[in-house]
């Protein structure tokens, strides 16, 4: 009996736990992206809490094609029920408070909406009210948000700047803390309309740029076709939302349709340019002030084409740029956009860092069919599904709470506490590169440079790493100023000694009769670098060089490139990738051999005086600047970051130019050619190198096919 009771108690406990287990299961994955575009799985940031539809609301007339959902500070929701020409207002428990489906207008006449598209709520102050975009009636209507009573009507603004032929169909509006009204009209392509609180026109802001080719511009000028004229019309904004942290900046979204525009949208993911961005943050002057400091521009999905492998949480996802239908400003500068193509929500901080992505298409609780609008209800996220005429409530998890707390502390400049919170975030998600970056920033602002540097390295964030490195380098230089000066002087003095010693050896060897020593043959490279005409003459006629010294120069070049592939500083090789030793050897030997063989073939036909050995020695000695300068530039990469890298690039460029100059002069002197004839043979040599490579590839391909054929024959015979 006791055993039976124990079993019943265990079963009862399991049954009680079952609902929480089920509710904890979500039908989608949450993920972010690494700095190199790799999908990184993340703990759930938001989980579906409930689905609200017409039945659960107890509506006699069901929602039909709802186009927008908004919330106020009290958590009340305002659903713009487009096809039913009404606004349904809910309290924070999702119970119907009232419905606006008719009103008495300013003339005392009964009136109704006609295709309302969205609404906006001002909670307090002189501008308090519910603003509704009555789209097909070309007006804004203002109601008392507490009871739905009509207050006033704002008609189409009048201005010389507003073309009378251009329509006016307000689809989205916001009111800033100064009472300025911003309106997006889906038939107005001059930008966002800005009006005073009384409805007087101020200006247009943020007009999307249109860039066309010279041919398209010509067509635009000469074409009388209205269709051709509309091809180049800018795209209108489709939704607006007010930045809650400032109360004065406006988020605006654009859904591009033309291939040119979607190509720009795709390109700006990495370039982070305003042009092509589907979401912008506009100030009162229309300038896009959005921070795009994340790994990718805040534009929705990153893995948008087949060139970026769609794996992990994003496997099988639709391709192409995101189709942004709405934007919502949340607490602490966090904001979200919704992609109707994928039915996913993308959330960013005010610096443009991607925090998390969640959602998917489907019929389970939490999945959506066609996401249309999004809003924040406190910490909850509400997403409207236009196809199912419902909205889903997503509840923030403990993980997202930690993120929000870390961001809030960072915004309040409590960097010590923020760093602790980022540690808690990383304890739950050590794949989150943005957390490493933000933790590094918090440490940097507190002066913990070395620790911050390590966090930036963990996220492969080379730009922030460079900022911290410069501070550490500055501190080191201040502490070791005099030793550094002494070290630099010692290096310069040592280099001058090497050149003096080489000059002394070369001078003695020039008057020395008989064969040269190996040291003299190697040292001659210093003379040849700065005196190429005399140097190459002596190299051939005075036998100042040799094959054994040439081999040393080739080996030194190979070693220099191996060192370059493995010894670069972190900023220039954050992933720590290294080329294979054999790869570096072949990258030097193959071009080297092609030059010698191709040049010997052509100069034999054009009466060149140099033998194959002479060409080999001349080309080998021409390599001498490359290992010297490549090694110097590689060493410098360990001390230079950012734009300073142009110095190392310049050094390597000088090495290649110097080598090419020496090689051309060396071949001219070796074959005793005039300048014109030498240039022709150099061009012929380059063509010959391409031809030899083509023959080699063709021969290799032929051998491969023959080998496959023989293998197939043998295999067939073995089965018979």
C-alpha positions in Angstrom: 0.0 0.0 0.0 2.8 2.4 0.9 4.5 1.6 -2.4 1.3 2.3 -4.3 0.9 5.6 -2.6 4.5 6.6 -3.4 3.9 5.7 -7.1 0.7 7.8 -7.1 2.5 10.8 -5.6 5.3 10.6 -8.1 2.7 10.3 -11.0 0.8 13.3 -9.6 4.0 15.4 -9.4 4.9 14.5 -13.0 1.4 15.5 -14.1 1.7 18.9 -12.3 5.1 19.5 -13.9 3.8 18.6 -17.4 2.2 21.9 -18.3 5.4 23.8 -17.4 7.5 21.4 -19.5 5.1 21.8 -22.4 5.1 25.6 -22.1 8.9 25.7 -21.9 9.1 24.0 -25.4 9.2 26.6 -28.2 8.7 25.7 -31.9 11.6 27.8 -33.1 15.3 28.4 -32.5 16.9 31.5 -31.1 20.2 32.5 -32.6 22.6 35.3 -33.4 25.5 35.7 -35.9 29.3 35.8 -35.3 31.5 38.4 -36.7 32.2 36.3 -39.8 28.5 35.4 -40.4 28.4 32.1 -38.7 25.0 31.1 -37.1 25.4 30.9 -33.3 22.6 29.2 -31.4 21.4 31.1 -28.4 19.2 30.5 -25.3 15.6 31.5 -25.8 15.2 35.2 -25.3 11.4 35.2 -25.7 8.9 32.3 -25.4 5.3 32.3 -26.7 2.9 32.9 -23.8 -0.5 33.0 -25.5 -2.4 33.4 -28.7 -5.2 36.0 -28.8 -7.8 36.0 -31.5 -11.4 37.0 -32.1 -12.8 34.1 -30.2 -10.7 34.6 -27.1 -11.6 38.3 -27.2 -15.3 37.5 -27.5 -15.8 39.7 -30.5 -19.1 39.5 -32.3 -17.5 40.8 -35.5 -14.2 38.9 -36.0 -11.0 40.7 -36.8 -10.4 40.9 -40.5 -7.1 41.9 -42.1 -5.8 43.8 -39.0 -2.9 46.0 -40.1 -1.3 47.3 -36.9 -1.1 46.8 -33.2 0.2 49.5 -30.7 0.5 49.7 -26.9 0.7 52.4 -24.3 2.5 52.8 -21.0 -0.3 51.1 -19.1 -0.1 48.0 -21.3 -3.4 48.7 -23.3 -3.3 47.5 -26.8 -4.8 49.2 -29.9 -5.6 47.0 -32.9 -6.3 48.7 -36.2 -8.9 46.3 -37.7 -8.5 47.5 -41.3 -11.3 45.8 -43.3 -13.8 46.3 -40.5 -13.0 50.0 -40.4 -12.5 50.1 -36.7 -10.0 50.3 -33.8 -10.3 47.6 -31.1 -8.8 48.7 -27.7 -7.8 46.1 -25.1 -6.6 46.3 -21.6 -3.3 44.8 -20.4 -5.2 41.5 -19.7 -6.4 41.3 -23.3 -10.0 42.1 -22.5 -11.9 44.5 -24.8 -12.2 48.0 -23.3 -14.0 49.7 -26.2 -14.2 49.7 -29.9 -14.1 52.8 -32.2 -16.2 51.9 -35.3 -17.9 55.3 -35.6 -17.8 58.8 -34.2 -19.3 62.2 -34.6 -16.9 64.4 -36.5 -16.0 68.1 -36.2 -19.1 69.0 -38.2 -21.4 67.1 -35.8 -22.0 64.5 -38.4 -21.8 60.7 -37.9 -18.6 59.5 -39.5 -16.5 56.3 -39.9 -13.1 55.1 -40.9 -12.2 54.1 -44.4 -9.3 51.6 -44.6 -7.5 52.7 -41.4 -3.9 51.4 -41.5 -2.3 52.2 -38.1 -2.4 54.1 -34.9 -0.1 55.8 -32.4 -0.6 56.6 -28.7 0.7 59.6 -26.8 0.3 58.8 -23.1 0.6 62.1 -21.4 1.1 65.9 -21.8 -0.4 68.4 -24.1 -0.4 66.1 -27.1 -2.0 63.1 -25.3 -4.4 61.0 -27.5 -4.9 58.1 -29.9 -3.8 59.1 -33.4 -5.3 57.0 -36.2 -4.2 57.0 -39.8 -7.5 57.0 -41.7 -5.8 56.1 -44.9 -8.4 56.1 -47.7 -10.0 59.2 -46.2 -6.6 60.9 -46.4 -6.6 62.2 -42.8 -5.4 61.7 -39.3 -8.0 61.3 -36.5 -7.3 62.0 -32.8 -9.3 60.3 -30.1 -9.3 60.3 -26.3 -7.4 57.2 -25.5 -9.3 56.6 -22.2 -12.8 56.3 -23.7 -12.4 56.6 -27.5 -14.2 60.0 -27.8 -13.4 62.0 -31.0 -11.1 65.0 -30.4 -10.1 66.4 -33.8 -9.2 65.8 -37.4 -5.9 66.6 -39.2 -6.4 66.9 -42.9 -4.0 66.8 -45.8 -1.3 69.5 -45.2 -1.2 72.4 -47.6 2.2 73.6 -49.0 3.8 74.7 -52.2 6.3 71.9 -51.6 3.5 69.4 -51.5 2.7 68.7 -55.1 -1.1 68.9 -55.6 -1.0 66.0 -58.1 0.7 63.8 -55.5 -1.8 61.8 -53.4 -1.9 61.7 -49.7 -2.6 58.4 -48.0 -1.2 58.3 -44.4 -0.3 54.7 -43.4 1.8 55.4 -40.3 2.3 58.3 -37.9 4.1 59.3 -34.7 4.2 62.4 -32.5 7.4 63.5 -30.8 7.8 65.1 -27.4 7.7 68.6 -29.1 4.3 67.9 -30.7 5.7 67.5 -34.2 3.7 65.0 -36.2 5.5 62.6 -38.6 3.5 60.9 -41.3 4.4 58.2 -43.8 2.2 58.3 -46.8 2.3 55.3 -49.2 1.8 57.5 -52.2 4.2 60.2 -51.1 7.8 59.6 -52.3 9.5 62.8 -51.1 10.1 61.3 -47.7 8.4 61.5 -44.3 5.9 64.4 -43.9 6.5 66.6 -40.9 3.7 68.8 -39.5 3.1 71.0 -36.5 0.7 69.7 -33.8 -2.0 71.9 -35.5 -1.4 70.1 -38.8 0.6 72.8 -40.6 3.2 71.5 -43.1 6.8 71.9 -42.0 8.9 69.9 -44.5 9.8 66.5 -45.9 12.6 64.5 -44.3 14.7 61.4 -45.1 13.7 61.1 -48.8 15.2 57.8 -50.0 17.9 58.3 -52.6 17.4 57.1 -56.2 20.6 56.4 -58.2 20.2 55.6 -61.9 22.7 55.0 -64.7 23.3 57.4 -67.5 21.2 55.3 -69.9 18.3 55.3 -67.4 18.6 59.0 -67.0 18.4 59.5 -70.8 15.3 57.3 -70.9 13.8 59.3 -68.1 14.4 62.6 -70.1 13.1 61.5 -73.5 10.3 59.1 -72.5 6.7 60.3 -72.6 5.5 57.1 -71.1 4.1 57.4 -67.6 5.2 53.8 -66.9 8.8 54.7 -67.7 8.6 57.8 -65.6 7.5 55.8 -62.6 10.4 53.3 -62.8 12.8 55.7 -61.1 10.4 57.0 -58.4 11.8 56.6 -54.8 10.2 54.0 -52.6 7.9 55.4 -49.9 8.3 54.6 -46.2 5.8 52.1 -44.9 5.9 52.3 -41.0 7.1 54.7 -38.4 7.8 54.4 -34.6 9.1 56.8 -32.1 12.4 56.2 -30.3 11.1 55.8 -26.7 14.5 56.6 -25.1 14.7 60.1 -26.6 11.1 60.9 -27.6 12.3 62.9 -30.6 13.9 60.5 -33.1 11.8 58.4 -35.5 12.4 54.9 -36.8 11.3 54.5 -40.4 11.1 51.3 -42.5 11.1 50.8 -46.2 10.1 47.6 -48.1 12.0 47.5 -51.3 10.6 45.9 -54.4 12.9 46.6 -57.3 16.0 44.3 -57.9 18.3 47.3 -57.8 17.0 48.3 -54.4 17.1 44.8 -52.9 20.7 44.5 -54.2 21.6 47.6 -52.3 19.8 46.3 -49.2 21.8 43.1 -49.5 25.1 45.0 -50.0 24.6 47.3 -47.1 24.6 44.4 -44.6 28.4 44.6 -44.7 29.0 48.1 -45.9 26.6 49.5 -43.3 25.7 52.4 -45.5 22.4 54.3 -45.1 21.6 53.9 -48.8 19.8 50.6 -49.2 19.0 50.2 -45.5 15.4 49.1 -44.9 15.3 50.7 -41.5 16.5 54.1 -40.4 16.5 56.4 -37.4 15.7 60.0 -38.5 16.2 63.2 -36.6 14.2 66.3 -37.1 16.4 67.3 -40.0 15.9 64.0 -41.8 19.5 62.7 -41.2 19.8 59.0 -40.5 21.6 58.9 -37.1 21.3 55.1 -36.6 24.3 53.5 -35.1 25.5 50.5 -37.1 28.3 49.4 -34.9 27.3 45.7 -34.9 29.0 43.0 -37.0 26.3 43.6 -39.7 23.9 46.4 -40.5 20.6 46.1 -38.6 18.5 45.0 -41.5 17.1 41.6 -40.6 18.5 38.3 -41.8 22.2 38.0 -42.5 22.2 34.6 -44.3 20.2 35.8 -47.2 21.8 34.1 -50.2 23.2 30.8 -51.3 26.8 32.0 -51.1 26.4 32.1 -47.3 25.8 28.6 -46.0 22.4 28.3 -44.3 23.1 25.9 -41.5 22.1 25.3 -37.9 19.1 27.4 -36.7 18.8 29.0 -40.2 18.8 25.8 -42.2 16.3 25.8 -45.0 15.4 29.5 -44.6 14.1 31.6 -47.5 16.7 33.5 -49.4 16.8 37.2 -50.3 16.8 40.3 -48.1 14.3 40.6 -45.2 11.0 42.2 -45.9 10.6 44.6 -42.9 6.9 45.3 -42.2 7.2 47.1 -38.9 9.6 48.4 -36.2 9.1 48.8 -32.5 11.1 50.7 -29.9 11.5 49.0 -26.6 13.1 49.7 -23.2 16.7 50.9 -22.7 17.2 51.7 -26.4 16.4 48.2 -27.5 14.4 47.9 -30.7 13.0 45.2 -32.9 11.9 44.7 -36.5 9.7 42.0 -38.0 10.5 40.2 -41.3 7.3 39.0 -43.0 9.2 36.8 -45.4 10.5 34.6 -42.5 8.1 35.6 -39.7 11.1 36.3 -37.5 11.8 39.0 -35.0 15.3 40.7 -35.0 16.2 42.7 -31.9 19.1 45.2 -31.6 20.5 47.6 -29.0 21.0 51.3 -29.7 24.5 50.7 -31.1 23.1 48.4 -33.7 24.3 45.1 -32.1 22.2 42.1 -32.9 20.9 40.7 -29.6 18.8 37.8 -30.7 16.6 36.4 -33.5 13.5 34.3 -32.9 10.3 33.1 -34.5 9.4 31.1 -37.6 6.6 30.2 -39.9 4.1 27.5 -38.8 0.9 26.8 -37.0 2.2 26.0 -33.5 1.9 28.4 -30.7 4.8 30.9 -31.2 5.0 30.4 -34.9 3.4 32.9 -37.4 1.9 32.7 -40.8 2.4 36.3 -42.0 3.8 38.6 -39.4 2.5 42.1 -40.0 3.1 44.4 -37.0 5.1 44.4 -33.7 4.9 46.4 -30.5 6.4 46.2 -26.9 3.9 45.8 -24.0 6.3 46.4 -21.1 8.8 43.7 -21.5 6.5 41.5 -23.6 6.7 41.5 -27.4 3.4 41.4 -29.3 3.3 40.3 -32.9 0.3 40.6 -35.1 -0.4 37.9 -37.7 -2.5 39.3 -40.5 -3.4 35.9 -42.1 -4.8 34.3 -38.9 -6.2 37.6 -37.6 -4.6 37.1 -34.3 -1.6 38.2 -32.2 0.9 36.3 -30.2 2.3 37.4 -26.9 5.9 36.6 -26.3 7.2 36.6 -22.7 10.8 37.6 -22.0 13.0 34.9 -20.4 15.6 35.2 -17.6 18.3 35.2 -20.3 16.8 38.2 -22.0 16.2 39.9 -18.6 20.0 39.6 -18.0 20.7 41.2 -21.4 18.3 44.0 -20.6 19.9 44.6 -17.2 23.4 44.7 -18.7 22.3 47.1 -21.4 20.6 49.4 -18.9 23.7 49.5 -16.6 25.9 50.2 -19.6 23.5 53.1 -20.7 23.7 54.4 -17.2 27.5 54.2 -17.3 27.7 51.7 -14.4 30.5 49.9 -16.2 31.6 47.7 -13.3 28.1 46.4 -12.7 27.5 46.1 -16.5 30.7 43.9 -16.8 29.3 41.6 -14.1 26.0 41.3 -15.9 27.8 40.5 -19.2 29.6 37.7 -17.3 26.3 36.3 -16.3 25.1 36.5 -19.9 28.2 34.7 -21.1 27.8 32.0 -18.4 24.5 31.2 -20.1 25.6 31.7 -23.7 29.4 31.6 -24.3 28.7 31.7 -28.1 27.4 35.3 -27.9 30.1 37.4 -29.6 28.2 40.6 -28.9 28.4 39.9 -25.2 32.2 39.5 -25.4 32.4 42.9 -27.2 30.1 44.7 -24.8 32.0 43.2 -21.8 35.2 44.4 -23.4 33.8 47.9 -23.8 32.7 48.0 -20.2 36.2 46.9 -19.1 37.8 49.4 -21.5 35.8 52.3 -20.1 36.9 51.4 -16.7 40.6 51.3 -17.7 41.0 47.5 -17.6 42.7 47.5 -21.0 44.5 44.2 -20.9 41.4 42.3 -19.8 39.2 44.2 -22.4 41.7 43.3 -25.1 41.2 39.6 -24.4 37.4 39.9 -24.7 37.7 41.7 -28.0 40.0 38.9 -29.2 37.4 36.3 -28.2 34.9 37.9 -30.5 37.5 38.6 -33.2 36.6 42.3 -33.0 39.7 43.8 -34.5 38.5 47.4 -34.5 37.9 47.6 -30.7 41.0 45.5 -30.2 42.9 48.2 -32.1 41.5 50.9 -29.9 42.6 49.1 -26.7 45.9 48.1 -28.2 46.7 51.8 -28.9 46.0 52.7 -25.2 48.3 49.8 -24.0 51.0 50.8 -26.5 50.8 54.4 -25.3 51.2 53.3 -21.7 54.1 51.1 -22.6 55.8 53.9 -24.6 55.4 56.3 -21.7 57.0 53.8 -19.3 59.7 52.7 -21.6 60.3 55.9 -23.6 64.1 56.1 -23.1 64.7 52.3 -23.6 62.7 52.5 -26.8 64.7 55.5 -28.1 67.9 53.6 -27.2 66.6 50.5 -29.0 65.6 52.4 -32.1 69.0 54.1 -32.2 70.7 50.7 -31.7 68.7 49.1 -34.6 69.6 52.0 -37.0 73.2 51.8 -35.9 73.2 48.0 -36.4 71.7 48.3 -39.9 74.3 50.9 -40.9 77.0 48.6 -39.7 75.7 45.8 -41.8 75.6 48.0 -44.9 79.1 49.3 -44.2 80.5 45.8 -43.7 78.8 44.6 -46.9 80.2 47.6 -48.8 83.7 46.8 -47.5 83.4 43.2 -48.5 82.1 44.1 -52.0 84.9 46.7 -52.5 87.5 44.1 -51.6 85.9 41.4 -53.8 85.8 43.8 -56.8 89.6 44.0 -57.0 90.2 40.4 -56.0 91.4 38.0 -58.6 90.1 34.5 -58.9 86.9 32.9 -57.7 84.8 34.6 -55.0 84.0 33.1 -51.6 80.4 32.2 -50.7 80.2 35.2 -48.3 81.3 37.5 -51.1 78.7 36.0 -53.4 75.9 36.6 -50.9 77.1 40.0 -49.9 77.0 41.1 -53.5 73.2 41.2 -53.2 73.5 44.4 -51.2 75.5 46.1 -54.0 73.2 44.9 -56.7 70.1 46.2 -54.9 71.3 49.8 -55.2 73.5 49.6 -58.3 71.5 47.3 -60.6 73.2 48.3 -64.0 76.7 47.7 -62.7 75.6 44.9 -60.5 74.0 42.8 -63.2 77.0 43.4 -65.5 79.4 42.2 -62.8 77.1 39.4 -62.0 77.4 37.9 -65.5 80.8 39.0 -66.7 82.8 39.2 -63.5 81.2 36.1 -62.0 80.3 37.9 -58.8 77.3 35.6 -58.2 76.7 31.9 -58.2 74.0 29.2 -58.2 74.6 28.4 -54.6 74.1 32.0 -53.5 71.0 32.1 -55.8 69.5 29.1 -54.0 70.0 30.9 -50.6 68.0 33.9 -52.0 65.2 31.6 -53.1 65.2 29.9 -49.7 65.2 33.2 -47.9 62.2 34.3 -50.0 60.3 31.1 -49.1 61.1 31.6 -45.4 60.0 35.2 -45.5 56.5 34.2 -46.9 56.2 31.3 -44.4 57.0 33.8 -41.6 54.4 36.3 -43.1 51.7 33.6 -43.1 52.4 32.6 -39.5 53.9 35.7 -37.8 51.4 38.5 -38.5 50.0 40.4 -35.6 46.5 39.7 -34.3 44.9 42.7 -35.9 45.9 41.4 -39.4 45.1 37.8 -38.8 42.5 37.6 -36.0 41.4 34.0 -36.9 45.0 32.8 -36.6 44.9 31.2 -40.0 48.2 30.0 -41.4 49.2 28.9 -44.9 50.8 25.5 -45.3 54.5 25.4 -45.6 54.2 23.5 -48.9 51.8 26.1 -50.2 54.2 28.9 -49.5 57.1 26.9 -51.2 55.0 26.4 -54.3 53.8 30.0 -54.4 57.4 31.1 -54.8 58.9 28.2 -56.8 56.2 27.9 -59.5 56.2 31.6 -60.6 60.0 31.6 -60.3 60.3 28.6 -62.6 57.8 29.9 -65.1 59.7 33.2 -65.4 63.0 31.4 -66.1 61.6 28.9 -68.5 59.4 31.3 -70.5 62.2 33.9 -70.7 64.8 31.4 -71.8 62.4 30.0 -74.5 61.8 33.4 -76.0 65.2 34.9 -75.7 66.7 31.9 -77.4 64.6 32.8 -80.4 65.5 36.5 -80.2 69.2 36.2 -79.9 69.5 36.6 -76.2 73.1 36.2 -74.9 72.1 34.8 -71.5 72.2 31.1 -70.8 69.6 29.3 -68.7 72.1 29.5 -65.8 72.6 33.3 -66.3 68.8 33.8 -66.2 68.5 31.7 -63.1 71.1 33.7 -61.3 69.8 37.1 -62.4 66.2 36.4 -61.4 67.3 34.9 -58.1 69.4 37.9 -57.1 66.4 40.1 -58.1 64.5 38.5 -55.3 66.8 39.9 -52.6 64.6 43.0 -51.6 61.5 40.8 -51.1 62.6 38.7 -48.1 64.2 41.7 -46.4 61.2 44.0 -46.7 58.5 41.2 -46.2 60.2 40.2 -42.9 60.3 43.9 -41.8 56.7 44.4 -42.7 55.6 41.2 -40.9 57.5 42.3 -37.7 55.7 45.7 -37.9 52.3 44.1 -38.0 52.8 43.0 -34.4 53.1 46.7 -33.4 50.7 48.5 -35.8 46.9 48.5 -36.0 44.2 50.2 -37.9 45.2 52.7 -40.6 48.8 52.2 -39.6 48.6 49.0 -41.6 49.0 51.1 -44.7 52.7 51.4 -43.8 53.2 47.7 -43.8 51.2 47.4 -47.1 53.4 50.1 -48.6 56.6 48.3 -47.6 55.4 45.0 -49.2 54.4 47.0 -52.3 57.8 48.6 -52.5 59.4 45.1 -52.3 57.4 43.8 -55.3 58.1 47.0 -57.3 61.8 46.9 -56.5 62.0 43.2 -57.4 60.2 43.8 -60.7 62.5 46.7 -61.5 65.6 44.6 -60.7 64.3 41.7 -62.7 63.6 43.7 -65.8 67.0 45.4 -65.7 68.7 42.1 -64.9 67.2 40.4 -68.0 68.1 43.3 -70.2 71.8 43.3 -69.1 72.0 39.5 -69.1 70.8 39.3 -72.8 72.4 42.6 -73.8 69.1 43.9 -75.2 68.0 47.5 -75.9 65.3 48.8 -73.7 62.6 48.4 -76.4 63.6 44.9 -77.2 63.7 44.0 -73.5 60.2 45.3 -72.9 58.9 43.2 -75.8 60.6 40.0 -74.4 59.3 40.7 -70.9 55.7 40.9 -72.4 56.4 37.8 -74.3 57.7 36.1 -71.2 54.4 37.0 -69.3 52.4 35.5 -72.2 54.6 32.5 -72.2 54.0 31.9 -68.5 50.3 31.9 -69.1 50.7 29.5 -72.0 52.8 27.1 -70.0 50.3 27.1 -67.2 47.5 26.4 -69.7 49.5 23.5 -71.1 50.2 22.2 -67.6 46.6 22.3 -66.5 45.5 20.7 -69.8 48.1 17.9 -69.4 47.1 17.3 -65.7 43.4 17.1 -66.8 44.3 14.6 -69.5 46.3 12.5 -67.1 43.4 12.5 -64.6 40.9 11.4 -67.3 43.3 8.7 -68.5 43.8 7.5 -65.0 40.0 7.4 -64.4 39.5 5.5 -67.7 42.2 2.9 -66.9 40.7 2.5 -63.4 37.3 2.0 -64.8 38.5 -0.6 -67.3 40.3 -2.5 -64.6 37.2 -2.3 -62.3 35.0 -3.6 -65.1 37.4 -6.5 -65.9 37.5 -7.5 -62.2 33.7 -7.9 -62.2 33.7 -10.1 -65.3 
